[in-house]
Amino acid sequence: MSNGTPILNASGCLDALTAPDVARSLDTFVTKTVTPLRREGNPPPRIAESRGWMLNSIGLQNPGIDDWCEGSLPRLHELGVPLWVSAGGFSAPDYALVCERLDEIDAVEAVELNLSCPNVDEAPETAAELVAAARRTTSKPLYAKLSPATPDIAEAARAVAAAGADGLSLVNTIRGVALDPKLLRPRLARGAGGLSGPALLPIALHCVDACARAVELPIVGMGGVTSGADALELVSVGATAVALGTVLFSDPFAAVRVRAELEAELAARRAASAAEIRGAARESVASRSPSAH
């Protein structure tokens, strides 16, 4: 993190207990989403991929918060990597329950609220209501993970900030369908899945830009990052940290490479740190707008 931009993993894209050295290459490890009760997830097939994108329909498979705290948490803590927990559910009480349980655990530095998983039924409450419910049960930093499909993501950012969010994670996957070219049937058992990979980067850039203009909160930018140049673009629209997702499947130690490439990108621009670049894209747009002249 020598350039001031922490590198995280996107939730669900890395099993730290299977690949501990990969987890240690990160500045912070973000867990797969944990819900109040055990979930088996969606039926297979649950993954489809092609050049430029991947679809997944895992469905929040996890052992439930109690078993996770007893089984996985102690082993994750032993890795010595700062730990964020992704919390999920299907109602405001679900989020409140998970966050209340995590509030007791010193090893958990922050909670990322998965408010936008495209592969399960959504909670009836708004994102702001879910954040408010979580806020009432924990003093830990809360990062709201928002969907790029939100009609007005800037307004959603303002709403979750007012409800008590301490930061934003942008963005989650966006729903898509992939067809078998011969059978012309969906390749995923559930039909639709969450699209990730390089194709998501322009959408992530838009969402980070819009939210950075709307609120004064730290933003973890994610979606399609495969290089230091991609990370720099997210920083230039306002991200304060960058998370790697799909790239970790093909390049597990991408964090090391991306960090070095980001350093090189900054050096080429004679920037001492990412802070000097942060928001540069917004300033550039403002300077070209008619009202600026």
Backbone bond lengths (Angstrom), bond angles and torsions (degrees), N, CA, C in turn:
res aa  C-N    CA-C-N  psi(-1)  N-CA   C-N-CA  omega(-1)  CA-C   N-CA-C  phi
1 M - - - 1.458 - - 1.525 110.34 -
2 S 1.341 117.55 28.85 1.452 120.89 -174.84 1.519 112.72 -63.90
3 N 1.355 118.08 -24.80 1.457 120.33 -180.00 1.519 112.33 -90.03
4 G 1.344 116.91 0.73 1.456 120.59 177.94 1.507 114.64 89.14
5 T 1.326 118.07 6.73 1.466 121.23 179.38 1.520 109.84 -116.02
6 P 1.322 118.35 103.12 1.466 120.03 178.39 1.523 111.59 -61.91
7 I 1.322 116.11 143.06 1.463 122.32 175.99 1.516 108.29 -110.20
8 L 1.332 116.58 120.71 1.454 123.72 179.69 1.525 108.35 -115.72
9 N 1.328 115.45 176.75 1.462 120.95 167.98 1.514 108.42 -104.35
10 A 1.314 116.54 150.36 1.456 120.23 171.03 1.529 108.33 -74.46
11 S 1.306 116.62 139.37 1.459 121.67 -178.23 1.523 111.44 -53.57
12 G 1.331 115.77 132.91 1.457 120.97 176.02 1.511 114.86 90.13
13 C 1.347 117.28 -4.77 1.466 120.08 -176.47 1.519 113.39 -101.42
14 L 1.324 117.43 5.99 1.462 120.23 -179.86 1.521 109.74 -156.11
15 D 1.318 116.73 129.34 1.459 122.71 171.91 1.520 107.50 -96.46
16 A 1.320 116.67 100.86 1.464 121.19 -174.12 1.521 112.40 -65.23
17 L 1.312 117.44 -29.19 1.460 119.61 -178.26 1.529 111.28 -76.30
18 T 1.325 117.14 -26.54 1.463 121.28 175.50 1.523 110.90 -82.89
19 A 1.330 116.20 -32.81 1.464 121.43 -177.31 1.533 109.83 -128.82
20 P 1.339 117.66 68.68 1.468 120.33 -175.25 1.525 113.57 -62.71
21 D 1.331 118.07 -34.97 1.459 120.01 179.88 1.525 111.26 -66.97
22 V 1.308 116.55 -34.30 1.460 119.92 176.37 1.527 109.44 -65.80
23 A 1.321 116.77 -44.23 1.465 120.44 178.79 1.522 110.99 -60.01
24 R 1.317 116.83 -38.11 1.469 120.32 -178.70 1.530 112.20 -71.54
25 S 1.324 117.28 -14.92 1.461 119.74 176.74 1.523 112.12 -78.95
26 L 1.319 116.43 -8.81 1.460 122.42 -180.00 1.521 110.92 -92.63
27 D 1.317 116.65 159.26 1.461 120.56 173.67 1.525 110.86 -81.51
28 T 1.321 116.50 -27.60 1.465 122.96 176.08 1.519 107.99 -149.84
29 F 1.328 116.85 139.83 1.460 121.24 175.11 1.521 109.41 -103.14
30 V 1.330 115.92 131.45 1.466 122.65 178.10 1.526 108.06 -108.16
31 T 1.323 117.08 125.24 1.460 121.03 -176.41 1.522 111.93 -72.97
32 K 1.315 115.06 165.74 1.453 120.59 167.14 1.530 107.82 -65.47
33 T 1.305 117.35 154.92 1.459 120.58 -176.75 1.530 111.53 -62.45
34 V 1.329 114.61 133.77 1.464 122.18 177.80 1.522 108.32 -111.86
35 T 1.327 116.47 134.35 1.466 122.95 179.66 1.533 109.73 -115.65
36 P 1.330 117.86 168.49 1.473 118.96 -178.72 1.527 113.50 -57.55
37 L 1.328 116.98 -43.20 1.460 121.55 -177.01 1.524 110.77 -115.71
38 R 1.308 115.04 159.40 1.469 121.49 178.11 1.521 110.78 -59.39
39 R 1.346 116.34 141.25 1.463 121.98 176.00 1.524 109.06 -131.45
40 E 1.319 116.46 134.32 1.459 121.41 177.21 1.519 111.73 -83.55
41 G 1.319 117.95 -16.10 1.448 121.28 -179.02 1.515 112.01 85.80
42 N 1.315 115.52 -175.88 1.459 121.21 -177.92 1.531 111.16 -82.50
43 P 1.344 117.89 158.94 1.468 120.74 180.00 1.528 110.99 -70.32
44 P 1.335 117.45 152.67 1.464 120.80 175.93 1.524 110.80 -77.09
45 P 1.336 116.46 160.67 1.470 127.77 -2.87 1.525 112.08 -72.08
46 R 1.352 114.51 143.77 1.461 119.93 -174.84 1.522 112.73 -121.00
47 I 1.343 117.57 -0.51 1.465 121.78 -179.35 1.524 109.07 -133.19
48 A 1.313 116.02 135.78 1.475 122.02 171.87 1.519 106.58 -141.19
49 E 1.337 116.53 138.87 1.458 118.50 -178.22 1.515 111.75 -142.49
50 S 1.331 114.14 157.93 1.440 122.71 174.62 1.517 107.11 -156.42
51 R 1.309 117.76 -179.02 1.461 120.13 -179.27 1.537 109.40 -65.15
52 G 1.312 115.00 124.68 1.460 119.26 174.99 1.508 115.37 95.17
53 W 1.324 117.75 -11.69 1.453 118.18 -179.38 1.523 111.87 -159.96
54 M 1.327 115.03 163.57 1.454 122.64 171.32 1.513 107.76 -141.10
55 L 1.318 116.61 142.69 1.460 122.00 173.70 1.511 108.40 -111.86
56 N 1.345 116.16 136.77 1.457 119.13 173.82 1.515 109.75 -132.94
57 S 1.304 115.12 149.87 1.463 121.91 176.37 1.523 108.97 -139.18
58 I 1.341 115.45 53.50 1.468 120.35 -176.51 1.522 111.24 -64.85
59 G 1.318 117.06 -44.20 1.464 119.51 175.78 1.512 115.00 85.88
60 L 1.352 116.55 33.18 1.473 121.86 175.40 1.530 113.30 58.64
61 Q 1.319 117.03 40.18 1.461 120.01 175.28 1.526 109.93 -61.25
62 N 1.343 116.84 126.79 1.473 120.90 179.77 1.527 108.93 -168.39
63 P 1.331 118.00 163.15 1.469 120.39 -175.10 1.525 114.70 -82.00
64 G 1.331 118.70 -3.06 1.460 120.97 -174.37 1.524 110.11 91.84
65 I 1.314 116.85 153.63 1.457 121.48 -169.92 1.534 113.07 -62.28
66 D 1.327 118.47 -38.76 1.472 119.29 -177.47 1.525 111.56 -66.35
67 D 1.327 116.56 -50.40 1.463 119.55 179.88 1.521 111.10 -66.30
68 W 1.332 117.32 -34.37 1.463 119.98 179.26 1.529 110.33 -64.87
69 C 1.316 116.26 -43.12 1.467 119.93 179.93 1.534 111.54 -64.08
70 E 1.324 116.56 -35.08 1.461 120.06 -178.11 1.526 112.14 -82.23
71 G 1.336 117.24 -35.02 1.458 119.92 -173.93 1.511 115.00 -98.44
72 S 1.323 117.72 -54.48 1.463 121.60 -173.06 1.524 113.56 -84.65
73 L 1.317 117.04 -41.71 1.462 120.04 -172.77 1.525 114.16 -55.96
74 P 1.341 120.53 -48.65 1.463 119.15 -179.27 1.522 112.80 -59.79
75 R 1.329 117.09 -36.87 1.466 120.45 -179.84 1.518 111.36 -72.02
76 L 1.323 117.22 -36.06 1.462 120.27 176.62 1.525 110.87 -66.43
77 H 1.304 115.97 -39.17 1.466 120.57 179.89 1.529 110.97 -61.95
78 E 1.320 116.18 -34.42 1.462 121.19 -179.27 1.531 112.77 -66.94
79 L 1.337 117.52 -17.72 1.456 120.53 -179.73 1.527 111.78 -69.63
80 G 1.319 116.94 -21.98 1.454 120.47 179.12 1.515 114.10 76.49
81 V 1.329 118.02 19.37 1.460 122.91 179.18 1.530 108.45 -106.50
82 P 1.340 118.76 134.38 1.469 119.77 175.31 1.521 110.46 -51.02
83 L 1.324 116.38 138.59 1.465 121.70 -168.69 1.527 111.52 -120.64
84 W 1.332 114.67 124.93 1.459 121.74 167.28 1.523 107.54 -110.27
85 V 1.316 116.85 142.73 1.461 121.43 177.76 1.517 109.30 -110.92
86 S 1.330 115.84 129.80 1.457 121.58 174.20 1.525 108.49 -84.90
87 A 1.322 116.27 121.57 1.462 121.99 -177.17 1.523 109.74 -109.21
88 G 1.330 115.55 136.02 1.454 119.93 179.82 1.514 111.95 -136.94
89 G 1.317 115.04 177.71 1.460 120.12 179.31 1.512 110.27 170.58
90 F 1.321 114.64 -170.96 1.462 120.88 -175.54 1.520 112.41 -126.80
91 S 1.340 115.78 11.01 1.459 121.62 178.04 1.522 107.86 -166.21
92 A 1.315 115.86 165.02 1.466 120.11 177.58 1.531 112.27 -58.84
93 P 1.342 118.83 -42.44 1.467 118.21 176.98 1.530 113.10 -60.27
94 D 1.331 118.10 -32.13 1.470 121.08 177.66 1.531 110.44 -62.15
95 Y 1.319 116.33 -49.19 1.469 120.24 -179.83 1.526 110.27 -63.45
96 A 1.326 115.99 -40.68 1.462 119.93 179.93 1.521 110.82 -62.36
97 L 1.335 117.16 -41.34 1.465 121.33 -178.49 1.523 111.17 -64.00
98 V 1.339 116.80 -47.99 1.466 119.77 -178.96 1.527 110.34 -62.85
99 C 1.326 116.84 -43.94 1.465 119.99 -178.05 1.527 111.79 -68.11
100 E 1.319 116.78 -35.10 1.466 119.28 177.48 1.524 110.52 -64.19
101 R 1.320 116.53 -40.50 1.464 120.09 178.63 1.528 110.94 -66.19
102 L 1.321 117.01 -40.91 1.465 120.89 -178.98 1.523 112.18 -71.60
103 D 1.302 116.84 -24.85 1.464 120.25 -178.31 1.521 111.68 -61.51
104 E 1.317 117.56 -23.95 1.464 121.96 -177.68 1.527 112.49 -83.18
105 I 1.322 117.82 -5.42 1.466 120.88 -168.40 1.523 110.43 -108.66
106 D 1.312 116.53 112.41 1.468 121.54 -177.04 1.523 112.12 -64.62
107 A 1.331 117.57 -30.09 1.460 120.75 -176.63 1.521 112.73 -67.23
108 V 1.318 117.97 -19.28 1.464 122.19 -179.54 1.521 108.78 -88.63
109 E 1.338 116.02 115.94 1.463 120.05 -177.09 1.522 112.58 -84.46
110 A 1.315 117.09 -31.80 1.464 120.63 -178.57 1.515 109.21 -157.41
111 V 1.338 115.31 164.19 1.464 121.80 178.50 1.527 108.05 -122.29
112 E 1.324 115.12 126.94 1.460 120.23 173.30 1.523 107.57 -97.99
113 L 1.304 117.18 119.10 1.460 121.76 -178.89 1.522 109.17 -86.63
114 N 1.334 116.17 112.06 1.456 121.63 179.35 1.528 107.85 -79.65
115 L 1.320 115.69 91.70 1.461 121.39 -173.85 1.521 112.36 -95.81
116 S 1.341 117.20 5.92 1.463 117.55 -165.81 1.518 113.99 -149.41
117 C 1.317 119.11 31.46 1.465 119.65 179.43 1.527 109.97 -65.40
118 P 1.342 118.83 124.65 1.468 120.15 -177.47 1.518 113.87 -81.43
119 N 1.335 118.38 -1.31 1.462 121.42 -171.17 1.522 114.13 -107.19
120 V 1.327 116.80 7.48 1.460 121.01 177.87 1.520 108.29 -139.33
121 D 1.322 116.15 166.98 1.462 120.03 175.42 1.525 109.85 -66.13
122 E 1.319 116.73 140.37 1.446 121.03 -177.46 1.518 111.47 -81.51
123 A 1.323 115.51 153.56 1.458 121.07 172.79 1.533 108.94 -66.82
124 P 1.330 117.48 149.06 1.473 119.25 -178.68 1.522 113.24 -71.42
125 E 1.324 116.81 -22.06 1.456 119.81 -177.51 1.531 111.64 -79.33
126 T 1.315 117.01 160.76 1.457 121.58 174.93 1.521 109.64 -73.55
127 A 1.335 115.57 163.93 1.464 119.84 177.33 1.521 110.76 -57.60
128 A 1.314 117.53 -40.01 1.467 120.97 -179.68 1.522 111.24 -64.29
129 E 1.322 116.79 -39.21 1.466 120.06 178.83 1.525 111.12 -66.85
130 L 1.328 116.71 -36.36 1.462 119.96 177.81 1.528 110.65 -67.87
131 V 1.326 117.11 -41.05 1.464 120.38 176.77 1.525 110.37 -62.94
132 A 1.311 117.19 -43.46 1.467 120.76 -179.65 1.521 110.96 -61.44
133 A 1.336 116.78 -40.19 1.468 120.29 179.38 1.520 110.48 -64.93
134 A 1.328 116.67 -41.60 1.461 120.26 178.28 1.529 111.02 -67.07
135 R 1.321 115.73 -40.64 1.464 120.29 -177.47 1.524 112.28 -60.32
136 R 1.313 116.04 -33.17 1.467 119.83 -178.82 1.526 112.86 -69.47
137 T 1.346 117.04 -16.56 1.464 118.88 -174.46 1.516 114.12 -112.87
138 T 1.334 117.60 -2.64 1.459 118.54 -178.64 1.519 111.51 -145.92
139 S 1.311 115.19 149.50 1.462 121.22 173.66 1.519 111.36 -100.83
140 K 1.323 117.32 -0.97 1.467 120.99 -178.96 1.530 110.63 -71.85
141 P 1.333 116.77 153.34 1.461 119.66 174.91 1.529 110.91 -57.84
142 L 1.323 115.94 135.07 1.458 121.94 -179.97 1.519 109.94 -115.25
143 Y 1.344 115.69 124.11 1.460 121.05 175.42 1.525 107.86 -108.19
144 A 1.307 116.84 123.21 1.460 121.71 -179.46 1.523 109.65 -89.96
145 K 1.326 116.35 119.94 1.473 121.16 179.33 1.526 108.41 -94.47
146 L 1.315 115.90 113.35 1.456 121.72 -171.76 1.525 111.58 -103.80
147 S 1.320 115.03 156.41 1.463 121.60 -179.58 1.520 110.59 -87.49
148 P 1.342 117.21 139.23 1.461 119.27 174.35 1.520 112.60 -69.86
149 A 1.341 117.08 -11.36 1.462 120.73 178.53 1.524 112.46 -85.50
150 T 1.330 117.33 -2.19 1.466 121.14 177.81 1.526 109.37 -60.04
151 P 1.334 118.49 128.55 1.477 120.13 -175.88 1.532 113.89 -54.66
152 D 1.321 117.12 -42.21 1.464 121.23 178.74 1.521 107.52 -133.01
153 I 1.324 116.76 90.02 1.459 120.03 -172.54 1.527 111.46 -70.16
154 A 1.324 118.18 -27.43 1.462 120.31 176.49 1.525 110.38 -65.81
155 E 1.313 116.69 -41.92 1.464 120.26 177.83 1.526 110.84 -67.02
156 A 1.340 116.78 -37.70 1.463 120.13 175.74 1.523 110.42 -61.98
157 A 1.323 117.24 -39.54 1.463 121.08 178.38 1.522 111.02 -63.26
158 R 1.316 116.18 -43.13 1.477 119.23 177.64 1.524 110.92 -62.93
159 A 1.331 116.76 -38.65 1.468 120.65 -177.91 1.526 111.54 -67.85
160 V 1.342 117.84 -44.38 1.467 119.10 -179.02 1.529 110.90 -71.73
161 A 1.332 116.91 -30.53 1.462 119.85 175.86 1.520 110.02 -64.43
162 A 1.328 117.00 -43.72 1.461 121.37 178.74 1.527 111.43 -65.56
163 A 1.345 116.63 -27.73 1.465 121.13 -178.83 1.523 112.76 -82.39
164 G 1.334 117.19 -8.71 1.463 119.05 176.21 1.507 116.21 119.79
165 A 1.334 119.19 7.98 1.463 120.42 176.90 1.525 109.90 -68.60
166 D 1.326 115.56 141.12 1.458 121.16 179.13 1.520 112.40 -96.84
167 G 1.339 117.09 -13.47 1.447 121.85 -179.58 1.517 109.87 -167.48
168 L 1.326 115.63 174.29 1.456 122.13 -179.58 1.524 109.88 -125.09
169 S 1.344 116.80 146.60 1.460 123.24 169.91 1.523 106.64 -116.12
170 L 1.336 116.06 118.74 1.462 121.08 -172.42 1.528 110.07 -136.19
171 V 1.328 116.01 117.25 1.451 127.62 11.00 1.515 110.12 -133.22
172 N 1.322 114.08 167.86 1.460 119.31 170.28 1.536 108.53 -77.92
173 T 1.307 116.75 175.66 1.462 120.09 176.00 1.525 110.15 -67.58
174 I 1.315 115.55 163.80 1.464 121.03 178.02 1.527 108.01 -119.08
175 R 1.317 116.00 143.07 1.465 120.16 -171.73 1.528 111.85 -68.24
176 G 1.342 115.60 136.15 1.455 121.75 177.61 1.518 110.77 -151.05
177 V 1.317 116.29 169.66 1.472 122.80 179.69 1.522 108.62 -129.41
178 A 1.330 116.55 136.84 1.464 122.58 173.54 1.525 108.43 -118.24
179 L 1.324 116.41 135.34 1.459 121.25 -178.29 1.528 111.31 -108.34
180 D 1.311 115.42 144.49 1.455 121.06 169.46 1.537 107.22 -68.52
181 P 1.339 117.37 123.37 1.475 119.06 -173.58 1.524 114.24 -64.15
182 K 1.328 117.66 -24.33 1.470 120.34 179.79 1.515 111.88 -88.65
183 L 1.330 115.97 -45.93 1.459 120.10 -175.96 1.515 113.15 -87.08
184 L 1.338 116.00 -17.91 1.469 121.72 -176.04 1.523 111.24 53.89
185 R 1.333 113.76 43.58 1.458 121.24 175.42 1.521 108.71 -125.78
186 P 1.322 117.26 154.12 1.475 118.93 179.98 1.523 111.64 -57.86
187 R 1.330 115.83 139.03 1.463 120.96 -179.73 1.529 111.63 -78.50
188 L 1.322 117.64 -17.84 1.462 121.47 177.74 1.523 109.83 -101.04
189 A 1.318 116.94 142.77 1.465 121.05 -177.88 1.516 111.57 -60.29
190 R 1.330 116.77 -34.01 1.468 120.57 -178.10 1.529 112.19 -84.80
191 G 1.313 116.08 -5.38 1.460 120.41 -177.17 1.512 110.89 93.76
192 A 1.317 115.51 -83.55 1.456 121.34 -179.83 1.520 111.12 -88.23
193 G 1.323 115.09 158.61 1.461 121.13 175.38 1.518 109.59 -149.76
194 G 1.323 116.01 179.27 1.451 121.24 179.90 1.512 110.94 -89.34
195 L 1.327 117.32 123.93 1.458 122.26 -177.73 1.521 110.01 -87.57
196 S 1.337 115.16 130.70 1.457 121.71 176.14 1.520 108.61 -136.03
197 G 1.324 117.33 -177.65 1.452 121.20 -179.44 1.513 111.56 101.57
198 P 1.346 117.23 -178.38 1.464 121.69 -174.77 1.521 114.83 -51.56
199 A 1.326 118.04 -31.01 1.466 120.53 -179.15 1.524 112.33 -62.32
200 L 1.329 117.04 -19.54 1.461 120.84 -176.49 1.535 112.71 -85.31
201 L 1.329 118.08 -14.67 1.460 120.46 -172.97 1.528 114.50 -58.92
202 P 1.334 120.94 -47.48 1.469 118.74 179.85 1.526 113.11 -59.64
203 I 1.328 116.40 -34.35 1.462 120.82 178.23 1.522 109.76 -68.31
204 A 1.343 116.19 -43.09 1.466 120.01 178.48 1.520 110.72 -62.12
205 L 1.329 117.22 -41.18 1.465 120.35 179.26 1.525 111.12 -60.31
206 H 1.318 116.27 -43.00 1.467 119.52 178.46 1.526 111.23 -62.05
207 C 1.327 116.28 -45.77 1.469 120.19 -176.26 1.524 111.82 -66.87
208 V 1.331 117.45 -42.79 1.460 119.95 177.93 1.522 109.90 -62.98
209 D 1.314 117.02 -43.78 1.459 121.68 179.01 1.528 110.89 -58.68
210 A 1.338 116.63 -49.29 1.460 120.81 -177.39 1.525 111.47 -62.62
211 C 1.320 116.76 -41.27 1.463 120.04 -177.39 1.525 111.82 -75.22
212 A 1.334 117.12 -34.79 1.465 119.79 177.76 1.517 110.97 -65.20
213 R 1.315 116.98 -29.71 1.456 120.76 175.68 1.524 111.55 -74.18
214 A 1.353 115.78 -27.18 1.467 120.17 -171.28 1.519 113.99 -90.47
215 V 1.342 117.99 -32.19 1.466 120.74 -173.70 1.521 110.72 -138.06
216 E 1.317 115.47 156.73 1.466 121.94 176.60 1.532 108.78 -101.38
217 L 1.309 116.31 64.79 1.456 121.97 179.37 1.523 109.17 -124.40
218 P 1.334 117.86 148.90 1.472 119.20 172.39 1.521 109.83 -63.63
219 I 1.325 115.67 144.20 1.460 121.32 -176.80 1.523 109.90 -127.42
220 V 1.337 116.15 125.84 1.458 121.50 170.18 1.521 106.79 -90.34
221 G 1.327 116.61 111.16 1.452 120.77 -179.77 1.513 111.18 -88.12
222 M 1.317 116.80 135.37 1.468 121.25 -179.06 1.518 109.35 -155.43
223 G 1.327 114.07 155.60 1.454 120.00 178.71 1.509 109.98 127.34
224 G 1.333 117.80 95.73 1.449 121.67 173.86 1.504 116.19 83.81
225 V 1.326 118.82 11.56 1.467 120.72 -178.78 1.524 109.84 -75.05
226 T 1.329 116.42 123.07 1.464 121.23 176.30 1.518 112.25 -127.02
227 S 1.330 118.10 -5.40 1.464 120.81 -174.68 1.518 111.05 -151.39
228 G 1.338 114.69 168.94 1.454 119.39 174.89 1.515 111.83 -64.31
229 A 1.329 117.27 -32.48 1.462 120.50 177.27 1.527 110.72 -63.71
230 D 1.338 116.99 -40.11 1.464 120.26 176.77 1.527 110.51 -63.51
231 A 1.335 116.12 -43.32 1.461 120.52 179.13 1.517 110.22 -61.10
232 L 1.328 116.87 -41.54 1.459 121.10 179.48 1.519 110.92 -61.39
233 E 1.328 117.15 -39.12 1.459 119.91 178.44 1.529 111.22 -61.95
234 L 1.331 117.03 -42.35 1.457 119.61 178.04 1.525 111.26 -63.81
235 V 1.329 116.47 -40.41 1.461 120.14 177.16 1.528 110.19 -63.51
236 S 1.321 116.79 -39.61 1.463 120.27 -175.93 1.515 112.62 -66.91
237 V 1.349 118.04 -21.88 1.462 119.83 175.71 1.526 112.22 -97.73
238 G 1.350 117.35 1.07 1.453 118.49 171.25 1.510 117.38 127.50
239 A 1.334 119.21 -0.21 1.466 120.04 179.74 1.528 110.50 -69.56
240 T 1.324 115.60 141.68 1.464 120.95 176.52 1.522 111.74 -102.90
241 A 1.330 116.83 -11.78 1.464 123.67 175.37 1.518 106.63 -149.77
242 V 1.336 116.36 162.37 1.468 121.20 -178.03 1.523 108.46 -131.70
243 A 1.329 116.05 136.61 1.462 120.92 177.90 1.528 109.77 -114.72
244 L 1.326 115.20 141.63 1.457 122.39 177.98 1.518 109.48 -102.83
245 G 1.327 115.97 137.00 1.455 119.72 -177.50 1.503 113.06 -121.81
246 T 1.321 117.15 -99.07 1.456 122.70 -174.15 1.522 112.99 -56.65
247 V 1.320 117.83 -32.71 1.467 120.90 -178.62 1.521 112.06 -58.68
248 L 1.330 117.67 -27.36 1.460 120.72 -178.16 1.531 112.59 -66.47
249 F 1.327 117.62 -20.67 1.464 119.80 178.53 1.522 110.96 -71.74
250 S 1.322 117.28 -35.52 1.463 120.81 -178.61 1.523 112.54 -97.70
251 D 1.318 117.13 -23.57 1.459 122.61 -177.54 1.534 108.29 -138.86
252 P 1.329 117.90 79.77 1.472 120.77 -172.61 1.527 114.00 -55.09
253 F 1.331 117.72 -35.14 1.459 119.91 -178.92 1.524 112.03 -96.18
254 A 1.322 115.88 31.00 1.463 120.51 -179.78 1.524 112.25 -58.94
255 A 1.322 117.82 -27.71 1.471 119.67 -179.03 1.523 111.29 -59.30
256 V 1.330 116.55 -39.92 1.466 120.54 -179.90 1.525 110.00 -65.05
257 R 1.319 115.81 -45.69 1.463 120.53 -179.48 1.522 111.73 -66.43
258 V 1.329 116.70 -47.84 1.467 120.72 -178.18 1.528 110.76 -61.93
259 R 1.320 116.48 -39.76 1.466 119.80 178.71 1.529 110.47 -61.75
260 A 1.329 116.73 -44.33 1.469 120.79 179.68 1.524 110.84 -66.94
261 E 1.318 116.92 -40.98 1.464 120.20 179.11 1.520 111.36 -65.98
262 L 1.317 116.74 -37.15 1.465 119.74 177.23 1.523 110.41 -64.70
263 E 1.323 116.79 -41.59 1.467 120.93 175.48 1.530 110.31 -57.24
264 A 1.327 116.10 -44.19 1.463 120.51 -179.24 1.532 111.28 -65.91
265 E 1.325 116.11 -39.26 1.465 119.82 178.20 1.534 110.73 -62.81
266 L 1.312 116.16 -41.78 1.463 120.17 179.63 1.530 110.73 -67.52
267 A 1.332 115.96 -41.59 1.460 119.95 179.50 1.522 110.93 -62.68
268 A 1.326 116.98 -38.61 1.466 120.64 179.68 1.522 111.34 -64.32
269 R 1.324 115.59 -25.28 1.464 120.75 178.30 1.526 112.08 -98.82
270 R 1.322 115.30 7.27 1.467 122.66 -179.98 1.531 111.50 55.21
271 A 1.325 115.54 38.81 1.464 121.96 176.59 1.519 108.50 -100.16
272 A 1.318 117.08 128.88 1.460 121.24 -178.84 1.519 111.67 -71.87
273 S 1.320 117.03 -28.15 1.462 120.80 -179.63 1.519 109.03 -154.80
274 A 1.334 115.00 168.43 1.459 119.96 179.84 1.520 111.46 -64.88
275 A 1.329 117.56 -24.36 1.462 120.76 -179.94 1.523 111.72 -58.59
276 E 1.327 116.77 -30.07 1.466 120.03 -179.96 1.523 112.39 -72.60
277 I 1.317 116.29 -21.35 1.466 121.35 -179.41 1.524 111.52 -97.12
278 R 1.329 116.26 -25.09 1.466 120.32 -172.24 1.530 111.03 -56.58
279 G 1.319 115.46 126.85 1.454 121.26 179.11 1.512 114.51 82.84
280 A 1.343 118.41 1.04 1.461 120.76 -177.03 1.522 111.98 -59.96
281 A 1.328 117.53 -36.71 1.458 120.48 -179.58 1.522 110.85 -64.61
282 R 1.324 117.19 -37.71 1.469 120.62 178.63 1.522 110.74 -66.23
283 E 1.326 115.71 -40.96 1.459 119.79 179.15 1.518 111.03 -64.85
284 S 1.333 116.10 -37.96 1.463 120.99 179.49 1.522 111.10 -64.00
285 V 1.331 116.51 -42.93 1.467 120.74 178.94 1.527 109.59 -63.62
286 A 1.335 116.21 -43.66 1.467 120.12 -178.52 1.520 111.17 -61.95
287 S 1.348 117.17 -37.67 1.454 120.42 -177.35 1.525 112.27 -69.64
288 R 1.363 116.72 -21.60 1.456 120.29 -178.82 1.518 113.05 -96.87
289 S 1.351 116.94 -7.13 1.456 119.72 -177.28 1.527 110.39 -73.81
290 P 1.354 118.91 148.40 1.463 121.81 -178.33 1.521 113.22 -56.23
291 S 1.348 116.63 -35.71 1.463 120.51 -177.47 1.498 112.65 -69.24
292 A 1.369 117.71 -14.25 1.457 120.44 -178.19 1.526 111.92 -84.72
293 H 1.335 117.87 -2.85 1.457 120.80 -175.49 1.521 109.81 -123.03
